[in-house]
């Protein structure tokens, strides 16, 4: 098993605190305790696991007027949601020309690397991304449901 697949599989069995601690160094965090949304914000909760010994972190700018209020554009809901995994089954019943058009439209939307990470199941597919995939399929004349390889509960990073 590749390191990425192992890391994804391991994160399924890790506690919330372990996942947040692992994510903190490479995630845009927030330290704004006065924000009215902080109790539900994923960025704030991950920020609580930031290593206090590090001198710097990538964080939301507290001096930006758009941050730290009920309309914060950086807000990420902390509630886990059902995420889909893998697109390897999606094209099996499709005619080749539709599969080609859909795949290339998804490349344009997500980029090649993220698309292949989603396809191979190393990157979970958020509900918003699921809607985009569904929309692309409909726009390209595919009426059947999108078939994913599986699903799991996770955070919309």
WOWOQUI-V669673 format. One record per residue. N is the residue number from 1. PHI is phi in whole degrees, 0 to 359 (NA if undefined). Layout:
((N | PHI) (N | PHI))
This chain:
((1 | NA) (2 | 293) (3 | 298) (4 | 295) (5 | 295) (6 | 297) (7 | 298) (8 | 294) (9 | 295) (10 | 295) (11 | 294) (12 | 292) (13 | 262) (14 | 277) (15 | 286) (16 | 302) (17 | 299) (18 | 294) (19 | 295) (20 | 296) (21 | 297) (22 | 291) (23 | 282) (24 | 310) (25 | 295) (26 | 241) (27 | 237) (28 | 289) (29 | 258) (30 | 225) (31 | 242) (32 | 274) (33 | 293) (34 | 275) (35 | 295) (36 | 292) (37 | 261) (38 | 302) (39 | 291) (40 | 252) (41 | 269) (42 | 299) (43 | 298) (44 | 292) (45 | 296) (46 | 295) (47 | 300) (48 | 291) (49 | 257) (50 | 296) (51 | 292) (52 | 290) (53 | 273) (54 | 282) (55 | 273) (56 | 212) (57 | 217) (58 | 275) (59 | 221) (60 | 298) (61 | 284) (62 | 289) (63 | 272) (64 | 284) (65 | 297) (66 | 283) (67 | 268) (68 | 76) (69 | 225) (70 | 294) (71 | 248) (72 | 304) (73 | 287) (74 | 265) (75 | 298) (76 | 232) (77 | 293) (78 | 282) (79 | 294) (80 | 298) (81 | 226) (82 | 283) (83 | 250) (84 | 270) (85 | 227) (86 | 78) (87 | 237) (88 | 292) (89 | 269) (90 | 299) (91 | 267) (92 | 301) (93 | 264) (94 | 278) (95 | 297) (96 | 305) (97 | 295) (98 | 289) (99 | 301) (100 | 299) (101 | 296) (102 | 295) (103 | 303) (104 | 291) (105 | 291) (106 | 292) (107 | 303) (108 | 295) (109 | 286) (110 | 254) (111 | 93) (112 | 295) (113 | 297) (114 | 300) (115 | 301) (116 | 291) (117 | 294) (118 | 293) (119 | 301) (120 | 278) (121 | 88) (122 | 272) (123 | 233) (124 | 289) (125 | 254) (126 | 289) (127 | 303) (128 | 296) (129 | 293) (130 | 299) (131 | 296) (132 | 297) (133 | 298) (134 | 300) (135 | 297) (136 | 298) (137 | 298) (138 | 294) (139 | 297) (140 | 259) (141 | 81) (142 | 261) (143 | 274) (144 | 285) (145 | 296) (146 | 285) (147 | 260) (148 | 257) (149 | 284) (150 | 180) (151 | 209) (152 | 201) (153 | 275) (154 | 196) (155 | 263) (156 | 272) (157 | 298))
